Amino acid sequence: MSYTVTEALKEMLAALMTGEISQLKKISDRCISEFALGEKSDLLDVAIVSYVLAKVLEKPRYWNRKIKKEFVEKVQESLHNAVASLDENRLEDMREYLKSISEDLKAFDTEDRRYVGSLFHKARLRFASYLYAQGFSLSNAIALTGTSKSDVLNYSGQTLMHDRMGKTKPILERLKNVRKLFK
């Protein structure tokens, strides 16, 4: 069963409502894994927003109690509206709500220029490296994530992403899998 954008958004909303910020990273990982399987472009956007949101919310230097509460409520409202948009088949509206959350996150960039902007870049690099490790060509991985070849290669070389993914499948096993698809 595939993971949908609606499920991801609902899970993000639930994680925010219960204060389980660590769940946002898990949702992000699940989105990027599903994206790698089916290339549902909206899952990539949800993965990036979920990852950056988790990173920002876990950093106490941004927050006093009132500001964090207001911010989280605003994001919850946007997520709720995004889910409602999908329920009514208004895909473009859902994308606008995601964009709104991204813009709210980028607004923190004015307070601490070294952090949030680089988080979006880091998220894209992380996901490009993941896609590359999953067997996407480097060209496809950078085209899908909007990163540069040198950045992805540098990032991939500094992580253990390829090692964690394990060995690739032998060509004969790949051919068997492809043949099964056409039977």
Order of alpha helices (4+ residues) and beta strands (2+ residues): alpha-alpha-alpha-alpha-alpha-alpha-alpha-alpha-alpha-alpha
